[in-house]
């Protein structure tokens, strides 16, 4: 695991790890949340990334950043063949949203690497994100929005998440489900080894047997 | 011998002659000969220049399984295009091998607009209609029956060699999920038919899956798992030979009734057959069975489901005639419209599109009442890469009817780790038993007309839909991506 700062909950989550080094569902969610709490020293006042030929690299950085934030392997976020293509859908979607000014600089924290990230690389990205989050609340809530987007398929406006936290949960943030695919392919379902309400491609009779293993659902998550 | 005796003898001889020749189509088994489709388990490389494909390659190359030959695509999306092209190539070679003339002529032989040219798949030595397998319980199919006709008595007197017999049961005119019939611009119902190859037939017979009762009697741990095809390999996996083998292949085809006047211009542009359309007796309303006079029909849609060792969710191919229906973008740009379509009125190109006609749906009443004609558009355009491949094959097939057909797409399971190992109902579970189909949605405008689109759970996707197929096994279980077992009586 990385040297990414851990809360007590995160430490508990590490204790949940099996001998194979895989984390349980709860710990994955806790780990993802932990990633959001961290902070960074990168400047975040530069103009947004332009739509250029470097988009492929920017997309790769986005996937790797997302892997660090969510704990989902970058290869699972970007399968070899990807008919659903949520990565591109989310990438474009975020760039069109308000309050996402730090996004371009956030991408610079993750390498544009196609291959699987090593543990050291994941730790490096998380460390940089943690430092950035400390410096800038906009980064903090944007990373939280991105994580929630991957897990829930819905977009929470960063400032609404901030208001939610500052009001100690009284200000409930609204959200926008990005698309039908975003809903059915939210990672929350996979981490929970379950399926969304109203949609399943699982085997007939799955409800009476134990779920497939986490690897089948895109894991191991870390 | 008196005149009357001579007359009696002649009459007897004539009767015997007629009897013999009327029975021949029912009992004559086709076991070999030019009509037989011979699988090719060393398939033509998928990076072959299509223009250079020989007539023999185009005619006799039913691939036992998929293969991929082009170099890896450095694009961010990985090998998606390479795989799609490989599957599309398999689809075209399959389509041509199945539709090659049963006479043994090459498929590149120019069309003869004056006569039918029966295709190999129409011959019972290659494919058997579903209606001839899932019969009444008192007539179980047997292995020895393969290749032999099974024609309703009512149709026998009208049957001549080369004809096809279409059973117009509800599934033959009402689309999946009973979404309705497709009515052409002449007011006639499109007709659908389902067929299977010998591999599927043998499995059904050997495993005794041809009646509801027999399916229900299967052991609870019985898994429906039709044989898979495989290419030749020096190191075949267990259960496969070095020479490879053809796996289960099923067809669903759609026909349009050709009007001698209104469709006269289609001569030489559409694959034709002469059909006897058998409509079984019905109880409500009570009506007797009928058998039409010989009727000229044209092939408008062609589905192939092909199970292979590494694609146990099957590979799903669908072809259409170019004149079935336009795409939305052609409607938006009238210059792009063809002069006429079978299911679209060019003179009145406005919608609403893809509407189911009002009930009742009774194919005995044609033309469809109140002048209804389907106004159909293809809602998902053919992908650019597929269109490019279509043009190349169509150019190679110029002068034949097959130049007027196009591949809509091929759907395949994209998660290869999943697709090679997952058997429905086995313990090898997956979150997605369809192993992530590509493309996600696929429809033939004549066979899934009313479920075209890109809406999850309701739009047409071969694998997602067939993933829900079950048999009468108890407890209920999936039936290996085919609804054929559900048709048991």
Interface residues (C-beta under 8 A of the other chain):
Chain A: X56 X59 X60 X79 X80 X81 X82 X83 X84 X85 X114 X180 X181 X184 X190 X193 X195 X198 X199 X201 X202 X203 X204 X205 X206 X209 X211 X212 X216 X217
Chain B: X76 X77 X78 X79 X80 X83 X414 X415 X416 X418 X424 X425 X429 X430 X431 X432 X433 X434 X436 X437 X438 X439 X440 X455 X456 X457 X464 X467 X468 X470 X475 X476 X477 X478
